[in-house]
């Protein structure tokens, strides 16, 4: 176990890991796909340069089957991003890896157009997500992780983004959310991201604080801008950095922290930022599944407020 977060590993009977501690880097963008695709490709290239050419080895094609991410696969991915109105890209580790460590997810939408499938979905966003193992943090340190996050964010006109510790695994498997529930209330700094789902629901709201909380317009403007936000945050180690394009990033201390409520580590810096962001906090309308019912989900959403 790290001094900043627990080592979580849940194994399938076949021997591979189906739930683990990880790092999630995710950005939500309220602009049409065709306006942001070049920035998305730039962020993907930055990510590939950081993790190395062999980190990603599979992709999910339109039929739902997983295919080898060879030269032909990369050609198809780039074609989909550049030509499709509704690209949905999911890239994973090489077949030889028995656990999901790296990953890239993108959900593009023709926002601002009369697309029939957007009717009744006023809160839809495009979403760009990246995954890293916590081993990356241990090897390279938090300064390098923060630097990478800023490089990924730079070409993206995000409304909201978050970078921090998260559960990663096959959460759709029966009983998996029961495993998450066993840990999540003890370690409030471990997020339970569902970025594809939230890309339809988040709108101009936030999912609460993370180690790095990225704020764009209109939320940052409604907070009075970066300088006003900075004046309201007093926890040691919290910083607010202004970014180009009327955006900012709030950093909560030198390391991403999981906390530990059983040890009295309740993450006061996260709680301070949560109180400021509460008017914009997103609330899920339904529970994840019977192992994580609505009342528990609401308690988890408000873990930094109550």
C-alpha positions in Angstrom: 0.0 0.0 0.0 1.2 3.5 -0.9 1.2 6.2 1.8 -1.3 8.1 -0.4 -3.7 5.4 -1.5 -4.5 1.7 -1.0 -3.4 -1.1 -3.2 -6.6 -2.7 -4.5 -6.5 -5.9 -6.5 -9.5 -8.2 -7.1 -8.8 -11.3 -9.2 -11.0 -13.3 -11.5 -11.0 -17.1 -10.8 -9.1 -17.4 -14.1 -6.3 -15.4 -12.6 -6.5 -11.9 -14.2 -7.3 -8.7 -12.3 -10.9 -7.4 -12.7 -10.7 -4.4 -10.2 -7.8 -2.3 -9.2 -6.7 1.2 -8.1 -5.9 3.4 -11.1 -5.6 7.0 -12.4 -8.4 8.5 -14.4 -7.9 11.6 -16.6 -11.2 12.8 -18.1 -12.4 16.0 -19.8 -16.0 17.0 -20.8 -16.4 19.4 -23.8 -19.6 21.2 -24.8 -18.5 21.7 -28.4 -19.3 19.7 -31.6 -17.0 16.9 -32.4 -15.8 18.4 -35.7 -14.7 21.5 -33.9 -12.5 19.7 -31.4 -11.2 16.6 -33.3 -7.8 18.1 -34.0 -7.3 18.8 -30.4 -8.4 15.3 -29.4 -5.9 13.8 -31.8 -3.2 16.1 -30.4 -4.0 14.9 -26.8 -4.0 11.3 -27.9 -0.6 11.8 -29.5 0.7 13.4 -26.2 -0.6 10.4 -24.3 1.0 7.9 -26.6 4.3 9.7 -26.4 4.1 9.5 -22.6 3.1 5.8 -22.2 5.1 4.4 -25.1 4.0 2.8 -28.4 3.4 -0.7 -26.9 1.0 0.4 -24.1 -2.1 0.2 -26.2 -2.8 -2.9 -28.3 -6.5 -3.4 -28.7 -9.5 -1.4 -29.9 -13.3 -2.0 -29.9 -14.8 -1.9 -33.4 -18.4 -0.9 -34.2 -19.6 -4.4 -34.0 -18.5 -4.5 -30.3 -15.7 -7.0 -31.0 -12.1 -6.3 -29.8 -9.5 -6.2 -32.5 -5.7 -5.9 -32.7 -4.5 -2.3 -32.8 -2.0 -2.7 -35.6 -1.3 -0.3 -38.5 -4.7 -1.2 -40.0 -6.4 -0.6 -36.7 -4.8 2.8 -36.2 -5.8 3.8 -39.8 -9.4 2.9 -39.0 -9.3 4.8 -35.6 -8.0 8.0 -37.3 -10.6 7.6 -40.1 -13.4 7.4 -37.6 -12.2 10.4 -35.7 -11.8 12.6 -38.7 -14.8 11.5 -40.8 -17.6 10.2 -38.5 -20.2 12.5 -36.9 -20.5 10.2 -33.9 -17.1 8.6 -33.2 -16.8 6.3 -30.3 -13.3 5.1 -29.7 -12.1 2.7 -27.0 -8.4 1.6 -26.9 -7.0 -0.9 -24.4 -3.8 -2.6 -23.3 -2.1 -5.3 -25.4 -3.6 -8.8 -25.4 -0.6 -10.0 -23.3 -1.6 -7.8 -20.3 -3.8 -9.6 -17.9 -5.2 -6.3 -16.4 -6.4 -3.0 -17.7 -3.7 -0.5 -17.0 -3.7 1.9 -20.0 -6.7 3.2 -22.0 -8.2 5.9 -24.2 -11.9 6.6 -24.5 -13.6 9.2 -26.7 -17.2 9.9 -27.3 -17.9 12.5 -30.0 -21.2 14.1 -30.7 -22.5 16.6 -33.3 -23.5 19.1 -30.6 -25.4 22.2 -31.7 -27.0 20.4 -34.7 -30.5 19.1 -35.0 -29.3 15.5 -34.7 -32.4 13.3 -33.8 -30.5 11.2 -31.3 -29.7 14.4 -29.3 -33.4 15.2 -28.7 -34.1 15.0 -25.1 -30.4 15.0 -24.2 -29.7 18.7 -23.4 -26.8 17.9 -21.2 -24.7 15.9 -23.7 -21.0 16.5 -24.1 -18.1 15.2 -26.0 -15.8 13.3 -23.6 -12.1 12.5 -23.8 -10.7 10.0 -21.2 -7.3 8.5 -20.4 -6.2 5.8 -18.0 -2.9 5.2 -16.3 -1.9 2.6 -13.7 -0.8 3.9 -10.3 2.5 2.4 -11.0 3.0 5.3 -13.5 2.6 7.7 -10.6 5.1 5.7 -8.5 7.7 5.6 -11.2 7.4 9.1 -12.5 6.1 11.1 -9.5 3.2 13.5 -9.2 4.9 16.4 -10.8 5.2 14.5 -14.1 1.6 13.3 -13.8 0.4 16.9 -13.4 2.6 18.0 -16.3 1.1 15.3 -18.5 -2.5 16.3 -17.5 -1.8 19.9 -18.4 -0.4 18.8 -21.8 -3.5 16.7 -22.4 -5.8 19.5 -21.4 -4.1 22.2 -23.4 -5.9 21.7 -26.8 -9.2 20.8 -25.3 -11.9 23.5 -24.7 -13.2 21.7 -21.7 -16.1 22.7 -19.5 -15.0 20.4 -16.7 -12.2 17.8 -16.2 -10.8 15.7 -13.4 -7.6 13.8 -12.8 -7.1 11.6 -9.8 -7.3 8.2 -8.3 -10.2 5.9 -9.4 -11.5 2.4 -9.4 -10.9 0.6 -12.7 -12.3 -2.7 -13.7 -15.1 -4.7 -15.2 -17.8 -2.9 -13.2 -20.6 -4.4 -15.3 -19.8 -7.9 -13.9 -22.3 -9.2 -11.4 -21.0 -8.4 -7.9 -18.3 -6.0 -8.9 -20.0 -2.9 -7.6 -20.3 -4.7 -4.3 -16.5 -4.9 -4.3 -16.3 -1.2 -5.0 -18.8 -0.4 -2.3 -16.6 -2.3 0.2 -13.8 0.3 -0.4 -15.3 3.6 -1.7 -16.7 5.0 1.6 -13.4 4.3 3.4 -11.3 5.9 0.6 -13.3 8.9 -0.6 -10.5 10.1 -2.9 -11.0 7.0 -5.2 -13.5 8.0 -7.9 -16.0 5.7 -9.6 -15.9 7.2 -13.1 -18.5 6.3 -15.8 -17.3 8.8 -18.4 -19.3 7.5 -21.4 -22.5 7.7 -19.3 -21.7 11.0 -17.8 -21.0 12.4 -21.3 -24.7 12.3 -21.8 -25.7 13.7 -18.4 -23.2 16.1 -17.0 -23.9 19.3 -19.0 -22.5 22.4 -17.2 -22.2 20.6 -13.9 -19.2 19.0 -12.1 -18.7 15.6 -10.4 -17.0 17.0 -7.4 -13.4 17.6 -6.6 -10.4 15.5 -7.7 -6.7 15.9 -7.2 -6.7 18.1 -10.3 -10.1 19.8 -11.0 -10.2 21.5 -14.4 -12.8 24.3 -14.7 -13.8 26.0 -17.9 -16.7 28.2 -19.0 -19.3 28.9 -17.8 -18.6 27.4 -14.4 -15.3 29.3 -13.8 -17.0 32.6 -14.8 -19.9 32.0 -12.4 -17.3 31.4 -9.7 -15.9 34.9 -10.4 -12.8 33.6 -12.3 -9.6 32.1 -11.1 -8.5 34.9 -8.8 -11.9 34.8 -7.0 -11.7 31.1 -6.7 -8.2 31.3 -5.3 -9.2 33.7 -2.6 -11.8 31.3 -1.3 -9.4 28.3 -1.0 -7.1 28.3 2.1 -6.1 24.6 2.6 -2.3 24.1 2.7 -1.0 22.9 -0.7 -4.1 24.0 -2.7 -3.2 26.0 -5.8 -5.3 27.6 -8.6 -3.5 28.0 -11.9 -5.0 30.1 -14.7 -4.9 28.5 -18.2 -5.4 29.9 -21.6 -9.0 30.2 -22.9 -10.5 31.4 -19.6 -9.9 28.1 -17.9 -8.2 27.0 -14.7 -7.0 24.0 -12.8 -7.2 23.5 -9.0 -4.5 21.3 -7.5 -5.3 19.7 -4.1 -1.8 19.1 -2.6 1.3 17.5 -4.0 -0.1 14.0 -4.4 -3.4 12.5 -5.3 -4.8 11.2 -2.0 -7.4 8.4 -1.3 -7.9 9.4 2.3 -9.0 6.8 4.9 -12.1 7.6 7.0 -11.2 4.7 9.4 -8.0 6.5 10.2 -9.6 10.0 10.3 -8.1 11.1 7.0 -11.1 12.9 5.6 -9.3 15.0 2.9 -10.1 18.5 4.2 -8.8 20.2 1.0 -11.2 18.2 -1.1 -14.0 19.0 1.3 -13.3 22.7 1.1 -13.4 22.7 -2.7 -16.6 20.5 -2.7 -18.4 23.2 -0.6 -17.5 25.8 -3.2 -18.6 23.6 -6.1 -21.8 22.3 -4.5 -24.2 24.5 -6.5 -22.9 22.9 -9.7 -22.7 19.3 -8.3 -24.2 16.6 -10.6 -26.5 14.1 -9.0 -27.1 10.7 -10.5 -30.8 10.0 -11.0 -30.6 6.3 -10.4 -28.5 3.8 -8.6 -25.7 1.9 -10.3 -27.4 -1.5 -9.6 -28.9 -3.4 -6.7 -25.4 -3.7 -5.1 -25.1 0.1 -5.1 -28.7 1.5 -4.6 -29.7 5.1 -5.0 -29.4 6.0 -1.3 -25.8 4.8 -1.2 -25.0 6.5 -4.4 -26.3 9.8 -3.1 -24.3 9.4 0.1 -21.2 8.7 -2.0 -21.8 11.7 -4.2 -21.9 13.9 -1.1 -19.0 12.2 0.6 -17.1 15.5 0.8 -20.1 17.5 1.9 -21.9 15.6 4.7 
